[in-house]
């Protein structure tokens, strides 16, 4: 049986495809202990208060503000042990 980390790594090969009206707010490259992680934070529409977080091209979740999305990146790196 695959662990969460192994199954997630198989899906990471997908390319980042933004939906209509989404714009990139911030791109980050976090250096983990074992692997570099590329994170992209996008905003749904101009003036919208919904931010999406993409980790290595895969949409992880939506957040109410940019700060919450940035915090989620560091938590994700800790969780994955990257």
C-alpha positions as CSV (number, residue, x, y, z in Angstrom):
1,X,0.0,0.0,0.0
2,X,1.3,3.5,-0.9
3,X,1.8,6.1,1.8
4,X,0.3,9.5,1.4
5,X,3.7,10.9,0.6
6,X,4.4,8.3,-2.2
7,X,0.9,8.7,-3.7
8,X,1.2,12.5,-3.7
9,X,4.6,12.4,-5.4
10,X,3.2,10.4,-8.3
11,X,0.6,13.2,-8.9
12,X,3.2,16.0,-8.7
13,X,4.2,15.6,-12.4
14,X,1.1,17.5,-13.6
15,X,1.8,20.9,-15.1
16,X,0.4,24.1,-13.7
17,X,-2.7,25.2,-15.6
18,X,-4.5,28.3,-14.3
19,X,-8.2,28.7,-14.7
20,X,-9.9,31.6,-16.4
21,X,-9.4,34.9,-14.6
22,X,-6.7,33.6,-12.2
23,X,-3.5,35.6,-11.9
24,X,-0.3,34.8,-10.2
25,X,0.3,36.8,-7.1
26,X,3.5,35.2,-5.8
27,X,5.9,32.5,-6.8
28,X,8.2,30.9,-4.2
29,X,10.9,28.3,-4.2
30,X,11.3,26.8,-0.8
31,X,14.3,24.7,0.0
32,X,13.4,21.6,1.9
33,X,15.9,19.3,3.5
34,X,15.6,16.7,0.7
35,X,13.8,18.4,-2.2
36,X,13.1,21.9,-3.5
37,X,9.4,22.8,-3.6
38,X,8.0,25.3,-6.0
39,X,4.8,27.1,-4.8
40,X,2.6,29.5,-6.7
41,X,-0.1,31.5,-5.1
42,X,-2.9,32.8,-7.4
43,X,-5.8,35.1,-6.9
44,X,-9.2,34.0,-8.4
45,X,-10.3,37.3,-10.0
46,X,-9.1,40.9,-9.6
47,X,-10.5,42.1,-6.3
48,X,-11.5,38.6,-5.2
49,X,-10.6,37.5,-1.7
50,X,-9.9,33.9,-2.6
51,X,-6.4,32.7,-3.1
52,X,-5.3,29.3,-4.5
53,X,-2.1,27.5,-3.6
54,X,-0.3,25.3,-6.1
55,X,2.6,23.1,-5.0
56,X,4.8,21.8,-7.8
57,X,2.0,22.4,-10.3
58,X,-0.8,20.8,-8.3
59,X,-3.6,22.7,-6.7
60,X,-3.5,22.1,-3.0
61,X,-6.2,24.3,-1.5
62,X,-8.0,27.7,-1.5
63,X,-7.4,30.3,1.3
64,X,-9.0,33.5,2.4
65,X,-5.8,35.6,2.2
66,X,-2.3,35.4,0.9
67,X,-0.7,35.1,4.3
68,X,-2.6,32.0,5.1
69,X,-1.5,30.4,1.8
70,X,2.1,31.3,2.5
71,X,1.9,29.7,6.0
72,X,0.4,26.6,4.4
73,X,3.5,26.2,2.2
74,X,5.8,25.9,5.3
75,X,3.4,23.5,7.0
76,X,3.2,21.4,3.8
77,X,7.0,21.1,3.6
78,X,7.1,20.0,7.3
79,X,4.3,17.4,6.7
80,X,6.0,15.9,3.6
81,X,9.4,15.9,5.1
82,X,10.8,17.5,1.9
